[in-house]
């Protein structure tokens, strides 16, 4: 199965989840996603997702000066973002449960 197609459908949720407990800048968020097992996530996809989530009002940003290189734009989850995370997580869990049931019923469970 091509996991890149699955990733497209859940990248918003994954980014929101990564920001749930700790703010982060673009590359840091990408690194955390990959460390969590989403190895195939692309740089451009993450930066595009961050822009979209910010424009949708789910994230706030602030700039932190850096002594090494350019300043970093940090993203943080705001109240609307936390609500969206909770709604999306509920949908994901229901969907995943349905898929698990379908696979179990067909004798395909791992």
KELOTOR-813100 format. One record per atom (N, C-alpha, C): y, z, x; residue in three letters; residue number from 1. Coordinates in steps of 0.02 Angstrom, whole numbers, plus 50000, padded with zeros to 5 digits. Atoms other than C-alpha are relative to their C-alpha. Layout:
BEGIN
Y | Z | X | ALA | NUM
...
//
This chain:
BEGIN
49941 | 50000 | 50042 | UNK | 1
50000 | 50000 | 50000 | UNK | 1
50062 | 50000 | 50045 | UNK | 1
49938 | 50005 | 49963 | UNK | 2
50174 | 49957 | 50063 | UNK | 2
50045 | 50060 | 49983 | UNK | 2
49961 | 49939 | 50014 | UNK | 3
50261 | 50126 | 50078 | UNK | 3
50075 | 49987 | 50000 | UNK | 3
49928 | 50013 | 50000 | UNK | 4
50431 | 50044 | 50106 | UNK | 4
50025 | 49990 | 49928 | UNK | 4
49980 | 50008 | 50070 | UNK | 5
50435 | 49998 | 49921 | UNK | 5
50003 | 50067 | 49965 | UNK | 5
49999 | 49933 | 50028 | UNK | 6
50392 | 50176 | 49872 | UNK | 6
50062 | 50038 | 50024 | UNK | 6
49944 | 49966 | 49970 | UNK | 7
50525 | 50241 | 49989 | UNK | 7
50066 | 49981 | 49967 | UNK | 7
49938 | 50023 | 50034 | UNK | 8
50661 | 50135 | 49906 | UNK | 8
50012 | 50039 | 49936 | UNK | 8
49994 | 49966 | 50064 | UNK | 9
50625 | 50223 | 49743 | UNK | 9
50014 | 50074 | 50005 | UNK | 9
49992 | 49927 | 49994 | UNK | 10
50634 | 50400 | 49811 | UNK | 10
50048 | 50021 | 50055 | UNK | 10
49957 | 49982 | 49945 | UNK | 11
50760 | 50392 | 49953 | UNK | 11
50058 | 50045 | 49978 | UNK | 11
49947 | 49956 | 50025 | UNK | 12
50900 | 50468 | 49848 | UNK | 12
49974 | 50072 | 49996 | UNK | 12
50030 | 49933 | 50007 | UNK | 13
50786 | 50615 | 49806 | UNK | 13
49986 | 50031 | 50068 | UNK | 13
50016 | 49974 | 49934 | UNK | 14
50730 | 50633 | 49987 | UNK | 14
50063 | 50024 | 50036 | UNK | 14
49938 | 49981 | 49967 | UNK | 15
50909 | 50637 | 50052 | UNK | 15
50029 | 50063 | 49969 | UNK | 15
49975 | 49940 | 50033 | UNK | 16
50963 | 50763 | 49921 | UNK | 16
49958 | 50061 | 50021 | UNK | 16
50044 | 49945 | 49981 | UNK | 17
50812 | 50871 | 49965 | UNK | 17
50014 | 50024 | 50072 | UNK | 17
49985 | 49983 | 49931 | UNK | 18
50853 | 50865 | 50151 | UNK | 18
50065 | 50040 | 50005 | UNK | 18
49935 | 49966 | 49998 | UNK | 19
51030 | 50924 | 50114 | UNK | 19
50001 | 50064 | 49958 | UNK | 19
50002 | 49941 | 50044 | UNK | 20
50975 | 51063 | 49995 | UNK | 20
50019 | 50064 | 50036 | UNK | 20
49990 | 49937 | 49965 | UNK | 21
50977 | 51200 | 50127 | UNK | 21
50047 | 49997 | 50059 | UNK | 21
49958 | 50007 | 49941 | UNK | 22
51082 | 51129 | 50267 | UNK | 22
50038 | 49934 | 50000 | UNK | 22
49959 | 50060 | 49995 | UNK | 23
51226 | 51006 | 50283 | UNK | 23
49977 | 49959 | 50060 | UNK | 23
50020 | 50041 | 49943 | UNK | 24
51202 | 50861 | 50401 | UNK | 24
50043 | 49937 | 50006 | UNK | 24
49966 | 50064 | 49989 | UNK | 25
51280 | 50705 | 50477 | UNK | 25
49946 | 49946 | 49999 | UNK | 25
50045 | 50056 | 50011 | UNK | 26
51203 | 50533 | 50462 | UNK | 26
49937 | 50000 | 50042 | UNK | 26
50059 | 50004 | 49958 | UNK | 27
51088 | 50529 | 50612 | UNK | 27
49957 | 50062 | 49994 | UNK | 27
50038 | 49939 | 50009 | UNK | 28
51037 | 50710 | 50587 | UNK | 28
49957 | 49997 | 49937 | UNK | 28
50037 | 50008 | 50062 | UNK | 29
50985 | 50671 | 50408 | UNK | 29
49942 | 49952 | 50010 | UNK | 29
50052 | 50048 | 49985 | UNK | 30
50887 | 50520 | 50467 | UNK | 30
49944 | 50033 | 50041 | UNK | 30
50049 | 49966 | 49958 | UNK | 31
50801 | 50626 | 50600 | UNK | 31
49958 | 50049 | 49959 | UNK | 31
50037 | 49952 | 50042 | UNK | 32
50754 | 50760 | 50472 | UNK | 32
49952 | 49965 | 49953 | UNK | 32
50045 | 50038 | 50044 | UNK | 33
50682 | 50630 | 50353 | UNK | 33
49939 | 49976 | 50039 | UNK | 33
50056 | 50024 | 49959 | UNK | 34
50576 | 50557 | 50493 | UNK | 34
49955 | 50057 | 50021 | UNK | 34
50039 | 49941 | 49981 | UNK | 35
50522 | 50730 | 50550 | UNK | 35
49956 | 50025 | 49943 | UNK | 35
50037 | 49979 | 50059 | UNK | 36
50464 | 50765 | 50372 | UNK | 36
49943 | 49951 | 49984 | UNK | 36
50055 | 50047 | 50011 | UNK | 37
50349 | 50613 | 50380 | UNK | 37
50021 | 49932 | 49973 | UNK | 37
49976 | 50065 | 50024 | UNK | 38
50459 | 50471 | 50316 | UNK | 38
50019 | 49957 | 50059 | UNK | 38
49990 | 50036 | 49937 | UNK | 39
50439 | 50375 | 50478 | UNK | 39
50031 | 49931 | 49991 | UNK | 39
49978 | 50069 | 50010 | UNK | 40
50480 | 50206 | 50402 | UNK | 40
50071 | 49993 | 49973 | UNK | 40
49932 | 50004 | 50027 | UNK | 41
50652 | 50251 | 50337 | UNK | 41
50046 | 49970 | 50052 | UNK | 41
49955 | 50035 | 49954 | UNK | 42
50784 | 50138 | 50411 | UNK | 42
50070 | 50031 | 50001 | UNK | 42
49932 | 49974 | 49992 | UNK | 43
50955 | 50186 | 50477 | UNK | 43
50046 | 49976 | 49944 | UNK | 43
49954 | 50029 | 50049 | UNK | 44
51048 | 50067 | 50361 | UNK | 44
49986 | 50027 | 49930 | UNK | 44
50018 | 49974 | 50066 | UNK | 45
50953 | 50130 | 50210 | UNK | 45
50028 | 50070 | 49989 | UNK | 45
49975 | 49931 | 50006 | UNK | 46
51001 | 50311 | 50244 | UNK | 46
50076 | 50000 | 49994 | UNK | 46
49927 | 50001 | 50003 | UNK | 47
51184 | 50272 | 50277 | UNK | 47
50025 | 49971 | 49933 | UNK | 47
49983 | 50027 | 50065 | UNK | 48
51192 | 50165 | 50120 | UNK | 48
49989 | 50050 | 49944 | UNK | 48
50015 | 49949 | 50049 | UNK | 49
51111 | 50303 | 50019 | UNK | 49
50052 | 50056 | 50002 | UNK | 49
49948 | 49948 | 49994 | UNK | 50
51235 | 50432 | 50086 | UNK | 50
50065 | 49977 | 49967 | UNK | 50
49939 | 50027 | 50031 | UNK | 51
51381 | 50320 | 50036 | UNK | 51
49995 | 49999 | 49924 | UNK | 51
50010 | 50005 | 50073 | UNK | 52
51309 | 50291 | 49862 | UNK | 52
50000 | 50069 | 49968 | UNK | 52
50002 | 49933 | 50028 | UNK | 53
51272 | 50476 | 49833 | UNK | 53
50069 | 50033 | 50001 | UNK | 53
49932 | 49974 | 49996 | UNK | 54
51448 | 50521 | 49891 | UNK | 54
50044 | 49969 | 49945 | UNK | 54
49961 | 50034 | 50052 | UNK | 55
51527 | 50390 | 49777 | UNK | 55
49981 | 50021 | 49930 | UNK | 55
50023 | 49977 | 50065 | UNK | 56
51422 | 50455 | 49633 | UNK | 56
50020 | 50072 | 49986 | UNK | 56
49976 | 49932 | 50010 | UNK | 57
51496 | 50628 | 49658 | UNK | 57
49949 | 50054 | 50014 | UNK | 57
50053 | 49951 | 49986 | UNK | 58
51337 | 50714 | 49719 | UNK | 58
50008 | 50034 | 50068 | UNK | 58
49990 | 49973 | 49933 | UNK | 59
51396 | 50747 | 49897 | UNK | 59
50074 | 50009 | 50014 | UNK | 59
49932 | 49995 | 49973 | UNK | 60
51553 | 50809 | 49981 | UNK | 60
49993 | 49989 | 50076 | UNK | 60
50002 | 50013 | 49929 | UNK | 61
51601 | 50768 | 50159 | UNK | 61
50055 | 50040 | 50036 | UNK | 61
49949 | 49970 | 49957 | UNK | 62
51696 | 50848 | 50301 | UNK | 62
49986 | 49976 | 50072 | UNK | 62
50006 | 50026 | 49932 | UNK | 63
51728 | 50797 | 50481 | UNK | 63
50001 | 50059 | 50049 | UNK | 63
50004 | 49950 | 49948 | UNK | 64
51680 | 50903 | 50631 | UNK | 64
50015 | 49966 | 50067 | UNK | 64
49986 | 50029 | 49934 | UNK | 65
51760 | 50863 | 50799 | UNK | 65
49942 | 50010 | 50048 | UNK | 65
50054 | 49997 | 49951 | UNK | 66
51638 | 50827 | 50938 | UNK | 66
50028 | 49993 | 50070 | UNK | 66
49978 | 50004 | 49930 | UNK | 67
51665 | 50858 | 51123 | UNK | 67
49964 | 49943 | 50035 | UNK | 67
50039 | 50054 | 49971 | UNK | 68
51536 | 50724 | 51159 | UNK | 68
49997 | 49943 | 49950 | UNK | 68
50001 | 50057 | 50045 | UNK | 69
51573 | 50559 | 51073 | UNK | 69
50046 | 50009 | 49940 | UNK | 69
49955 | 49999 | 50058 | UNK | 70
51655 | 50525 | 50906 | UNK | 70
49989 | 50061 | 49955 | UNK | 70
50007 | 49946 | 50049 | UNK | 71
51686 | 50654 | 50770 | UNK | 71
49943 | 49983 | 49953 | UNK | 71
50057 | 50010 | 50045 | UNK | 72
51542 | 50678 | 50649 | UNK | 72
50020 | 50015 | 49929 | UNK | 72
49990 | 49989 | 50071 | UNK | 73
51554 | 50660 | 50461 | UNK | 73
49938 | 50035 | 49973 | UNK | 73
50054 | 49961 | 50029 | UNK | 74
51448 | 50794 | 50381 | UNK | 74
49999 | 49991 | 49924 | UNK | 74
50010 | 50005 | 50072 | UNK | 75
51377 | 50781 | 50206 | UNK | 75
49970 | 50066 | 49976 | UNK | 75
50028 | 49940 | 50030 | UNK | 76
51343 | 50929 | 50094 | UNK | 76
49988 | 49989 | 49926 | UNK | 76
50018 | 50004 | 50071 | UNK | 77
51264 | 50947 | 49924 | UNK | 77
50048 | 50044 | 49960 | UNK | 77
49956 | 49961 | 50043 | UNK | 78
51387 | 51002 | 49790 | UNK | 78
49962 | 50018 | 49936 | UNK | 78
50033 | 49977 | 50062 | UNK | 79
51350 | 51074 | 49616 | UNK | 79
49969 | 49941 | 49963 | UNK | 79
50027 | 50058 | 50034 | UNK | 80
51328 | 50901 | 49540 | UNK | 80
49939 | 49973 | 50037 | UNK | 80
50056 | 50022 | 49960 | UNK | 81
51212 | 50854 | 49683 | UNK | 81
49939 | 50044 | 49991 | UNK | 81
50056 | 49954 | 50012 | UNK | 82
51106 | 51010 | 49656 | UNK | 82
49969 | 49987 | 49932 | UNK | 82
50026 | 50016 | 50066 | UNK | 83
51092 | 50968 | 49472 | UNK | 83
49959 | 49935 | 50002 | UNK | 83
50036 | 50063 | 49994 | UNK | 84
51041 | 50790 | 49515 | UNK | 84
49934 | 50010 | 50037 | UNK | 84
50061 | 49985 | 49963 | UNK | 85
50914 | 50855 | 49641 | UNK | 85
49948 | 50031 | 49953 | UNK | 85
50046 | 49966 | 50046 | UNK | 86
50837 | 50968 | 49509 | UNK | 86
49972 | 49951 | 49948 | UNK | 86
50023 | 50049 | 50050 | UNK | 87
50830 | 50828 | 49379 | UNK | 87
49951 | 49950 | 50032 | UNK | 87
50042 | 50050 | 49967 | UNK | 88
50758 | 50702 | 49502 | UNK | 88
49933 | 50029 | 50022 | UNK | 88
50062 | 49967 | 49979 | UNK | 89
50631 | 50826 | 49569 | UNK | 89
49952 | 50009 | 49941 | UNK | 89
50041 | 49992 | 50061 | UNK | 90
50570 | 50860 | 49391 | UNK | 90
49968 | 49933 | 49982 | UNK | 90
50026 | 50067 | 50016 | UNK | 91
50550 | 50673 | 49358 | UNK | 91
49945 | 49981 | 50051 | UNK | 91
50049 | 50016 | 49948 | UNK | 92
50460 | 50650 | 49525 | UNK | 92
49935 | 50038 | 49990 | UNK | 92
50061 | 49959 | 50008 | UNK | 93
50339 | 50793 | 49493 | UNK | 93
49959 | 49976 | 49940 | UNK | 93
50035 | 50026 | 50059 | UNK | 94
50297 | 50726 | 49319 | UNK | 94
49966 | 49934 | 50016 | UNK | 94
50028 | 50065 | 49981 | UNK | 95
50270 | 50551 | 49389 | UNK | 95
49941 | 50009 | 50047 | UNK | 95
50054 | 49988 | 49952 | UNK | 96
50165 | 50613 | 49534 | UNK | 96
49939 | 50031 | 49966 | UNK | 96
50055 | 49970 | 50037 | UNK | 97
50061 | 50719 | 49417 | UNK | 97
49963 | 49948 | 49958 | UNK | 97
50031 | 50053 | 50040 | UNK | 98
50030 | 50569 | 49304 | UNK | 98
49958 | 49955 | 50045 | UNK | 98
50038 | 50041 | 49954 | UNK | 99
49976 | 50465 | 49454 | UNK | 99
49938 | 50036 | 50025 | UNK | 99
50058 | 49961 | 49979 | UNK | 100
49862 | 50604 | 49515 | UNK | 100
49946 | 50000 | 49946 | UNK | 100
50047 | 50001 | 50057 | UNK | 101
49782 | 50612 | 49342 | UNK | 101
49966 | 49932 | 49995 | UNK | 101
50030 | 50067 | 50003 | UNK | 102
49757 | 50424 | 49338 | UNK | 102
49949 | 49989 | 50055 | UNK | 102
50045 | 50009 | 49945 | UNK | 103
49679 | 50424 | 49509 | UNK | 103
49938 | 50044 | 49995 | UNK | 103
50057 | 49954 | 50009 | UNK | 104
49569 | 50576 | 49473 | UNK | 104
49953 | 49974 | 49946 | UNK | 104
50040 | 50025 | 50055 | UNK | 105
49509 | 50500 | 49309 | UNK | 105
49958 | 49940 | 50020 | UNK | 105
50035 | 50060 | 49978 | UNK | 106
49453 | 50345 | 49401 | UNK | 106
49954 | 50014 | 50060 | UNK | 106
50042 | 49982 | 49944 | UNK | 107
49360 | 50442 | 49534 | UNK | 107
50028 | 49979 | 50067 | UNK | 107
49968 | 50024 | 49939 | UNK | 108
49487 | 50392 | 49665 | UNK | 108
50035 | 50054 | 50039 | UNK | 108
49965 | 49946 | 49965 | UNK | 109
49551 | 50562 | 49718 | UNK | 109
49974 | 50007 | 50071 | UNK | 109
50018 | 49993 | 49928 | UNK | 110
49552 | 50599 | 49903 | UNK | 110
49949 | 50054 | 50010 | UNK | 110
//
